[in-house]
Amino acid sequence: MMQTHFTPKQLAERLQISEYTLASWRCKGEGPQFMKFGKAVRYSVESVNEWEIEKTRSNTSQ
């Protein structure tokens, strides 16, 4: 079965950042879009892929 969503822990591992950073981004409206199911936070693989493409840069001045 193909994975369709990431938990915060899974996404933090994928991005090599802390779960705290993801939580901070959620509070600030930064980072990939997410969903909440009660207290459970999930990130769709599609949203994460789109966000990563938006963050791709070819030089440091962008």
N, C-alpha and C positions, 0 to 999 in steps of 0.2 A: 504494500500500500504506500502510495506517495504521500510525503509529508505536506500538509497544506497550511499549517500554522506553527509558529515558534512560541515557546514560553519565554518570559524574560531571561531566564537562565540560559536557554539554548541560543537566543539571539546575542546575549552578552558574550558567550563563548565564540560564536561565529565572528563577531566584530572585534573580539579581543579587547573588550572594555568591561567595566564592572556593571553589575545589576543596578548599583546606585546611580551610575551615569544615565542608564536608561530611565530610571524613575525620575531623575532630575529633568531629563529631556521631556518626559510626559507632562510634568508640571509646567514647563515653560512653553509647551506647544512645539517643541523641536523633535527631531528624530522621525522615524517612520510612523505612519498612522497605526493605530492600535484599536483593539476592541476590548470591552469589558463585559464579562459575564459574572455578575455579582462582584466578588473581589478578584476573580481570575482575569488576568491581562493576557491577551494573545495578539500576535502580529501575524498577518497573513504573509505567506511567502511572496505572493505577488506584490504586496505593498512594500515589502523590504527590498525586493529587486528593483522596483521603480525608484525608491528613495536612494538606493545605492547609485543608480544611473544618474540621478539628479546631482549627486555629490561628486561625480567624476569630473576631474579637472585636468587640463593639459599643461598648466603652469601655475605658479604660486600667486600671480596677480589676479587670477579669476576669483 
